[in-house]
Every structure is written in structure tokens, then in C-alpha cells.
């Protein structure tokens, strides 16, 4: 049973003061996902947006989320700044996801 619709997963070491988190504030304001730093907590979501590359949240963790029934999407540029620009573009065009054709 999924208890959340959409979870935005940040790397645990990034913290709320991190660049990735700051760059995602516009996305969070627009789409209102549950936000956190826990892969375990994210397992309770129907959709999980992983923010940043595999150095922060591993491919193994992403696979574990998918195996738990989550629809997983990773938003990651070559740098944190590029990741922020990708998120800003999603806000600009009004798309919660790049890979999933659904909105709520």
C-alpha cells in the first residue's frame, strides 16, 4: 500500500542547506511533493523523483525502489547547477515528470 503519491528524494548528505535542495525549491513550490532524504521512506510513494546523480542515491537504491512498486525517475545533470536548470525547466513547462506522462 502506497501512503504517498510523490516523494522527492535527495541525497542524505546534501541536507536542507545543500545546493540541490535550494535549486529544487521552485519545483517543490509548484508540484508539492513529499520531500525527504530517506530511501526507506520513499518506498511508501507511488512516484519517486531522485534528485542528483548516483553518487548521492545509488542505482541499487533506485532499483530497490522500483522493485518496491515505485515509479522512479532520476533528474540529474552533469553538475548540481545543471540539475537545478533541468528542474527549473520542468516547472516552466508545467511537467512534474519527464518520463511519466501523468500529472496530479
Secondary structure, 3 states (H helix, E strand, C coil): CCCEEEEEECCCCCCCCCHHHHHCHHHHHHHCCEEECCHHHHCCEEEEEEECCCCCCCHHHHHHHHHCCCEEEEECCCCHHHHHHHHHHHHHHCCCCCCCCCCC
